[in-house]
Amino acid sequence: MNSDAGQMTWRPDGASSTDMLYLRSGDLEPWQPYTHFPEIALPDPPGFSIGYATFLALLKKEWQAV
């Protein structure tokens, strides 16, 4: 995995909402909504899951889907 890459998930443990992308830099970091990372977050096409565009972009950058 790329050293700048992190992890992403749609269903973090303990999250009240599962319809948004969550990110973290590694196993020991807490999950945070992708919107907390404006340098990474991308706008989503209408009708897509919240964070889908960001998810696809980060997959290309070797982020791990958990």
C-alpha positions in Angstrom: 0.0 0.0 0.0 1.1 3.5 -0.8 2.7 5.2 2.3 0.3 8.2 1.8 -2.7 5.9 1.6 -5.2 5.3 4.4 -8.3 3.3 5.0 -11.9 4.0 4.1 -15.2 2.4 5.0 -19.0 2.9 4.7 -19.8 1.3 8.1 -17.4 2.2 10.9 -17.9 0.6 14.3 -20.2 2.7 16.5 -21.2 5.1 13.8 -24.9 6.2 13.8 -24.9 6.9 10.1 -23.7 4.4 7.5 -24.6 6.3 4.4 -21.4 8.3 4.3 -17.8 7.5 3.5 -15.4 7.5 6.5 -11.6 7.8 6.4 -8.6 7.2 8.7 -4.9 7.2 8.2 -4.3 3.9 9.9 -5.6 1.1 12.2 -5.0 3.1 15.3 -6.8 6.3 14.2 -10.5 6.9 14.7 -12.9 6.9 11.7 -13.9 10.4 10.6 -16.4 11.5 7.9 -14.7 12.2 4.6 -16.0 15.8 4.8 -13.5 16.4 7.6 -10.8 16.2 4.9 -11.6 19.1 2.4 -8.2 18.5 0.7 -9.4 15.0 -0.3 -13.2 15.3 -0.6 -14.7 15.5 -4.0 -18.3 16.5 -5.0 -20.7 13.7 -5.7 -22.9 13.2 -8.8 -26.6 13.6 -8.0 -28.2 10.4 -6.8 -24.9 8.7 -5.7 -23.9 7.7 -2.1 -22.3 10.5 -0.1 -18.6 10.2 -0.7 -18.7 7.9 -3.7 -16.6 10.2 -5.9 -14.0 10.4 -3.1 -14.1 6.7 -2.6 -13.3 6.0 -6.3 -10.5 8.6 -6.3 -8.9 7.2 -3.2 -9.1 3.6 -4.6 -7.0 4.8 -7.5 -4.5 6.2 -4.9 -4.3 2.7 -3.3 -6.4 3.5 -0.2 -7.7 0.3 1.4 -11.4 -0.4 1.5 -12.3 -1.9 4.9 
